[in-house]
Amino acid sequence: MTGPDTGTGHERAVPMSVLRYVQRTREPLVVADATGDERFARDPYFAGVDCCSLLAVPILSRGTLRAVLLLENRLLAGAFTAGRLDAVKLIAGQLAVSLDNAQLYAGFRQMAGEQAALRRVAMLVAQAAAPAGVASPGSTSRAAARGSGRAATRRSRRAGRAAPGTPCLTAMAASIRRSPSKASRA
């Protein structure tokens, strides 16, 4: 027997004429025997096949064709009926929701990865810029403020509020606001 399941590599994996028909009509298709149906009998997929019942249902999501669910039975002609079509339509609707959810989840994972990369970049920028941007060299009052800021950073790290190696800009800013040089000016 020559057919799609012989594995020679020359046959098609799916009946393209059936898929194109469902794609064009966007309607479910029930065929009692595709080998005798003039719309599909010339498809290479059915070459050498004695009989093939088909049921093809489009998977639509928000009016867009996402996939085609194709069921076939090569043992019995007329295996699929309109009664079975209703159950398959229900499954097709659930499949459309699952495809949408999978696409949303993939988008979420991509955004989460991008946000993590941005956090890493922001952390590196903060580590490189924080100590140098607090005070200018040679300023004694600012140097004292910077020293108290470093002490506050060490205290906050010991308290578990910041990870080691990350500057605690909030503690440094608070210590600068309370520095003696600003209090003497007021």
N, C-alpha and C positions, 0 to 999 in steps of 0.2 A: 504494500500500500504506500502510495506517495501522498504526503500531506504535511501540514505544518508541524506535526509532532514527531516527524522522523529524524530531525536534527541534522539534515544535510547542509543547512545554511543557505539554500537557494530559495526556500519558501519564505513567505512573509509571516511575521509573528502575530499579526492581527488582520482582520478583514477590513482593509482600507475603504472599500466601497461602502460598507455599513457605517463606519465612523464618519465618512464624509456626508452620508445621507442624514445621519442624526445631527451632525454639526450644522448642516444647512437648514433642516426643518425645525430643530430644537424641540422635537416631539418624541415621545417614547415609540419604540418600534418592536412589534411582535411579528416574527416570521416563522411559520410552521416548518418550512424546509427551504433554507437559503439556496441549496443546490438546484432547486426547481424554480426559484423566483428569478424572473428575467432581469430585475434590478441588480442582483448580486451574483448570479451564476457564473459570470465570466471572471470574477475575482480570483486571482491565483491562490488565495487562501483556501478556496473550496475545491481546488483541482484534486481529483482522485478520491473525494469524500463522497460516501453514499448518501448520507442525509445529515442535516445540521439544523436543529431548531435554534433560533436566536431570540434574545430579548436584549434590547439596547435602550438605556435610559440616560438622557443628558443630565449632568450635574450642573445646575445653574445656581449662581450666587449673585444676588442683586442684579439679575438680568444678564449676567455674563456667563458664558459657557466655561466651566472650569475643567470638566472631565466628562468621560462617557463610561458608564457602567455597562459592561458587555457580558452577558451570560450566554453560554451555548451548551447544547446537548447533542452529541453525535450518535447517541444510541436510539433516540425516539423522536420521530417527527411529531410536531405539535405539542411539545413538552411544556411550552409556556402559554398561559391563557391570560385573558383580561383580569381575571380574579387574582392571579399571581402578580400582575402588573401593579395593583394597588399596594401590595406589600413591598415590592421593590421600589416604588416611588417613595414610600416612607423611609426606606433605607437610604435612598438617594438624597433625600432632604437632610437626613442626619449626617451623611457624608459631606454635603456642602457646608454644613455648620462646622464639622471637624476640620475641613480644609481651611475655612476662614480662621478658626482658632489657631491652627498650626502656623498660618501666615502671620497672625498677630503676635504669637509667641516668638516667632523668629525675629520679627521687628523689635520686640521688647528686648530680646537677648542682645541684639545688635546695639540698641540704645544704651543698655546697661554696660556693655563693653566700652562704648565710647565715653560714657560718663566716668567709668573707672579710670580710663586713660587720662581724661581731663583732670581728675582728682590727683593722679600721680604727677602730672605736669605742674599743677598748682602747688603741690607739696614741695617739689624740687625748686620752684621759683621762690617760695616762701623761705625755704632753708637757705638759699643762696643770698637773698636780699635782706632778710630781717636784721641781723646784727649790724651790718654796715649802714643801714638807713636810720638807725636810732639817734646817733650823735655824731658830730664831726670831730675829727682828731684834734687834740689840743685844748678842747673846752673842758675845764675842770668841773664845772657844775653839771654839764651834760655827761662827762665821764663818770661822775658819781651816780648820776641817774642811770646810766647804762649798767654800772656795777650792781645797783639795787635791782634793776630789771633782770639781770642774769640770776641773781639770788632768788627772785620771785619765780623765774622759770624753773630753777632747780627745785624749789619748794612745790610748785604745781606738778612737776614730773614725779616727785616722790609721792605726792597725794594721788597719783594715778590719773590726772586729768589730761595729760598729753603723752603721746608715745615718745620714747627716747629718740633723740635725733631730730625732733620737730620743734621749731621755735614756738614759744607760747607768746604770741604777739599781744594778746589781751592783757596778760600780767605785766608785760613790759610797758605797754601804754598806760596802765593804771599807775605804775610806779613813777613814770615821768610826770604825770599830772600831780602827784604828791611830792615832787622833788623840792628841796629847801630853796632853790634859787627862784622858783615861781612864787613860793609862799612869802619870801622876803620882799618881792616887788609889790605885792598887794597892800 
